């Protein structure tokens, strides 16, 4: 799987009425911290239509880059702010298969 991105998916369960505040916090952190970190490729934020959650889908060059991000002092200061707005679960993996529409 050489050349494959490492995928980090964070699932955040949001406290009632806090989804917009969480999304703003995530946008700010992505713009000011995540974009500056070595090995970062892309991030997509996905908001639940019912306001109960947010998914962060990020691509990284290596698993070591993900671990370095988690250990960055700016990120360590950021995580408690997330917990004020909801809970966080995450998984790190690689793309196994992609499905989609194919032209006939």
Rosetta blueprint (number, residue, H / E / L):
1 X L
2 X L
3 X L
4 X L
5 X L
6 X E
7 X E
8 X E
9 X E
10 X E
11 X E
12 X E
13 X E
14 X E
15 X L
16 X L
17 X L
18 X L
19 X H
20 X H
21 X H
22 X H
23 X H
24 X H
25 X H
26 X H
27 X H
28 X H
29 X H
30 X H
31 X H
32 X H
33 X L
34 X H
35 X H
36 X H
37 X L
38 X L
39 X L
40 X E
41 X E
42 X E
43 X E
44 X E
45 X E
46 X E
47 X E
48 X L
49 X L
50 X L
51 X L
52 X L
53 X E
54 X E
55 X E
56 X E
57 X E
58 X E
59 X E
60 X E
61 X L
62 X L
63 X H
64 X H
65 X H
66 X H
67 X H
68 X H
69 X H
70 X H
71 X H
72 X L
73 X H
74 X H
75 X H
76 X H
77 X H
78 X H
79 X H
80 X H
81 X H
82 X H
83 X H
84 X H
85 X H
86 X E
87 X E
88 X E
89 X E
90 X E
91 X E
92 X E
93 X E
94 X E
95 X L
96 X L
97 X L
98 X L
99 X L
100 X L
101 X L
102 X L
103 X L
104 X L
